[in-house]
């Protein structure tokens, strides 16, 4: 296999510093764009995660062959590290506990309705050994992928899931809440069992990866030389701060303490009430805020106060943003501990939007062109308008493609008009 990333040692050194809230020579950044005229749409399941293993749980050979073929045409820019994620859906630990995963329309459902009176015994009886089909499968799949990678790319930890999210696969959300009220001792017993076995599976899988790979990664796709994991509890969006402290926070603290580093996956506006409690955890390294279900995406100005609060608490930030918000974020926030990821349709767009510290224009020509066009009530720039704008502002395009730049300006003008 051809070398996927020439500067990987430099990237890993910067990421090591990032985890410790330091900067070596410049801030970290992660970006991707396709090569050889390929469409970026064909790589999204590589950059994030795909569903091929969820559809065919034992089809690792075919999936790895396809992965290795396609990544040859994907550029991993700056601190993006080539990684393969053996993905079976969010919360595959539920399958280890006996749930049969059901793939349906780009997601995996985990459900095994169980009475609160029976759930503790069910969870206790689960053994992590060769007779457990999903535990054995994850060990086998991870070993195959890590060994086959020959350290040309990282094999990431699969998505194990949050403690209460896994429990909800058995009791269902309503019954979890009712049992918290009526029989909190049952919830506590289940949490303890799930936590212990989840950490055991994490260690077993990471020990396999460490035999073949340099470092640790996960579905959030931020490489670390030391052990880390994205901690989550999507169920917490249904809980009050009091119940969050009672039933969720202790498990997050235990998981964070088990790792060298950790990032909390904070998902949805209803979970924001728990941010202060999360920021108070000394062992927690950072936060990934995902504003699911609302119009404003990651990196939007609406969330600036939240980002500043996270940074003021000394925590790192992980966020995926649109190309146009990339440089804006670096200009508005402390670059220490700031990890931003974006995807470009091609290398020309990368030149337009990448920050100056990695040789891009920082989006400045496009930003100023938008202002210039709006002052003149232009919904679209002609080639003559574009030339006038460039000459009057004395911009030097150097290696930038004027045709592609004009196309991008008009695309943004059209989109702004539609909004």
N, C-alpha and C positions, 0 to 999 in steps of 0.2 A: 504494500500500500504506500502511495506517495505521502510525503510529510504533509500533514494537514495544517500545521501552524509553525512557522519558522521561529517566531518570537515567543514560544510558549514558556520558556524559563523566565523571561522578563515579566510576562503576564502573571505567572505564579508568584513571583517576588512581590509584585504590586498588590496582588490579592492577599498575600500574607500580611502585608502592612495594613491593608484595608480592614481586615478582621480586628486588628489591634488599634483601629481608629488613628492610623498614621498615614503619611504620604511619603513615598520615596522621592520621586522626581516629578510626578504629575498625578492628578486624580485618576481613579479607575473608571472605565467605561466598557460596555459590552455591546457589540453590534454585529449584524449579519447582513450579507447581501449575496445574491446568486451570481455564479460565473457563467460564462459561455452562453449568454442570452437566455438562460433558464428563467422560469417564472418563480417568484418567491413562494407562491402558493404551494408549490410542490415540496417545500422544505419545512412548512410550519409544524408538521408532526415530528420533525427532527429537532427543531429549535425548542419546542415545548414538549409535547408527548403525543404519541399516536395510539391507535386502537387495535393494531394488528394482533398483539398478544392477547388483548381482551377477547377478541373474536376467536383466536386459536391459541389457547393457553400454553400448549407445548410446541408451538411452531417457531422456536427460537432460531433454528438454523436459517430458515427462510428470511426471518426478520433481520437478522444480523447481516446476511448477504446483501439484502436490499439496502440496509443502512450504510454499509461500507461503500456500496456503489454510488449512492447519491451524495454522500458527504464530500466526495471529490469535487463537486461543483458548487460547494457552499463556502464562502469566505467567513472565517471566524475572526472578527476584528477586535483589536486591543485585548481586553481581558475576558473575552468569551472563550471558553475552553471546550473543545469538541467532546461531547458526552452522549452516551447512550442511556436511555431511561427504560428499564424493563417495567412498563406500565400496565397495570391491570385494573385501573380505576382507583378513585380516592377511597382509601380505607380497606385495603386487601387483608388486613389483619382479621377482619370479620370472617373471611373465608377460612383462615386458619382455625378460627373458633367454630367452624361448621356451617357457615352460611354458603349457599350455592350462588355465586355471582351470576347476574343476568344482564347480558349486554343488550342495550336497546337504544337506537338513535343517538349515537355518539356519547353515550354515558353507560356506566355500569351501576346496577341497582343491587344493594345488599339488604336482604330482609329474611328473617326467620322468626316469625311471631312466637314469642315465648312468654309464659306467665312469670310475673315477678317472684312467685313462690318456687319456680324451677330454675331460674336463670343462674343463680350462684352455683348450684351443683353442675349445671351444664358447662359453665366456664371453667370451673375447677377441674372437671374431668378431661379437659383438652390436654393432650400430651404433645410436646414438641419433639417428635421423634420420626423415624422412618415410616411409621404407620399413619402419620398425618399427611394426607395427600397434598394439601396446599403448602404446608411447611416444606415438605420434600421438594415440591415443584420450584418454590422460590430459591431454595439452595441450589438446585440443579441448574435453573435458568441463569442465576447470577454467576455461578461458576463457569458455565459455558461462555457467557458474554465476556466476563473479565479475562478469562484465559485467552479467548479469541482476539481480544483487543490488542494484545501484545504491547500494552501501554501506549498505543498510537492514539487512543482516545480514552476518556474516563468512562467507567461504568458507574452509574448513579444508583443510589438507594431507591428502591421502589416506594410508592406512597403507602405508608402503613396506616395512616389515619389518626384522628384524634380519639382520646379515651372515651369521652361521652358519645362521640359520633359512632364509634364501634358498638357501644352499649345500645344506642338507639336502633341499631340494626336488628336487635332482638326484642326490645320492649316497645319500640316506636316512640316518637317524640312525646305524645300525650301521656303515655304510661310512665315514661321516665320522670316527667314533672310530677305526676300524681304520686309516684313512689318516693320521690324526694320529700314530699309533704307527709305521706303516711308512714313510710318505712325507710327513712334515710340510711338505716343500717344496711339495707340490701344494696342501695346505691354505693355505699362506701366499700362493701365487700367486693362488688363487681369492679369498681374502679381499681382496687388494689390488685386484683387478679389480672385485669387487662393491662395495667401499667407494667407489672412485673414481666409478663410474657411478651409485651411489645418491646420492651428494652432488651430482652433476651434475643428476640428475633433480629432487632437492629444490630446487636453485637455480632450475632452469628453471620449475618449478611455482610457487614462491614469487614469482618475478619477475612472472609473470602475475597472481597474486593482488594483488600490490602496485600494479598499474596501476589497480585498481578499489576495493580495500579498504584501510582504515586498520588496519594491524597484521597479526598472524600468529596462527594457531590450528592445532590438529591434532586427531586423534581423541580425545585426552585432554580436550579442550575447556577449556583455560585460556588466555584471550586474553593476548597480549603485543604491545606496540608494536614490539618488536624481534624478530629471528628466533629461533625456538626449535623444538625437536622432541622427542617422547618417544623416547628410545633404549631398545632392548630386545634381549635375546638369550634367548628361552625355552629354547634348546638348552643353555644353561649349567647348567640343573638336572641335567644328566647328567654334568657335568664336576667333577673335583676342583679344589680351589683352585689347585693347581700348573698344571693345564692351562687353567684360567680365565685365570690371569695370562699364560700363554703364547699362547693362541689367541683370547682375547676382549677382555681389558682394553685392549690397544693400540688396537683399533678403536673402543671406547667413548670413549677419550680423544680420538681423532682426530675423532669425530663431535661430541663436546662442544666441542672447540676450534673447530670449523667454525661453530658457532652462537653467538649472543649469550647464550642461556640453554639449559638442557636439563634434562629430568626423566627419570630412569631408571625404567622399568617393571619392577619386581622381582616376578616371578610364581611363586608356589608355595613351600612350605616347603623343598624341596630346593635352592632358589636362595639361601637365607638364609646359607649358608656364605660367600657372596661379598660380603656386605654391607660388611665392613671395607674390602675393596679398593675398592669403589665409593665409600665415604665418603672415601677418601684422594685422590680425583680433584678437584683444585682447580677445574677448569672445570665440574664437574657441579653444577647448581643445587639439585637436589632428588631425592626418591625418592617413587614411588608404590608402596606395598606392597599386593599383591593376594594374599591367602592362599588361593589356589585349591586345591580338593580337600580342605579341612578344614572342620570345623563352625563354627569361630569366624570371623565375617565381619570386614571392615574396621571399625576403630573399637572392636572388642571389647577388654575389659580385658586379655585374654591378651597383646595386642600392645603394651601400654603401655611396657614396658621397651624394646622395639624402637623405638617412636616417640621415646622420650626419648633413645635413642642417636643417632638421626638428627638430632634437634635439637641435641644436644651437639656434634655435628660441624659445626654451622653450616649444615645443609642444610634446604631447605624440604620440607614434606610436602604431598602431594596425596592426598585420600582421599574416597571416597563412603561415606556412613554412613547408618544408619537414622535417622529423625527423633528417636527417643528418645535416641540417643547424641550428637546434635549438640552441645547445650549442655554435656554432660558433658565432651566433648573440649576445648572452649574453656576450661572451668574447670580442667582438669588439665594443660594444656600451654601453653607460651609462644605467644601468638597471633601473634607475628612469624613469618612464613613458613608459617603454618598455613592451608591452603586446604581447606575441607570443603564437600562437595556433598551435597544430599539432595533427595528428591522427596516432595511431599505430595499426598494424594488430593484435598485442597481447601484453600481459604484459611483455614477454621476451624482445621484441624490445624496450619497454619503459625503461627497465633496462639498455640497451646498450646506449641509446641516451639521456635520460633525463640529465639535468645539475646536477652537484654535489650538488647544494644547495637544491635539492629535492631528493637526494639519488641515482642518476644515475651515470653512468660512464662518461657521457659527450661526448660520442662518441670517446673517446681517443684510446681505444683498436682497434676499427675499423679503425680510421684514420691512426694509426701507422702500422697496418697490411697491409693497402693499399700501404703505402710507402715501406714497407719491401718487398711486393710481386713485386712491380714495379721495384725495384732495381735488382731483380732476374729474371726479365722478365717472371714472372708467370702470366698467364691468369686465373689460377685457383689454389687454395690452396688445397692440399691433407690433409688428417688428420695428416700425418707425418709432413708436412710443418707447419701446424697449431701448433702442439705440440712443434716443434723446435722454432717457433716464440714466443710462450708463455713462454717457459723455458728460452730462451736467454734474454728476456726482463723482466723476473721475475715478470710477471703479476700474480696477485691473482684473480682468477675468482670468488671465494667465492660462492655466490648463483646464479651466472650466468650459463646459460645452454650452455655448450661448443658446442653441436651439432647445436643449433639454431644460436650461434654466428658464427660458420664456414659457415653455410648456408647464413647468411647475408653478410659476407665478400665476398663470391663467387658471390652472387647476384650483389653486387656493382662492383666487378671486371668485371663481364660480361657486366653490363650496361655501364661502362666506356669504354670498348672496342668497344661497339656498337656505342657510341657517337663519 
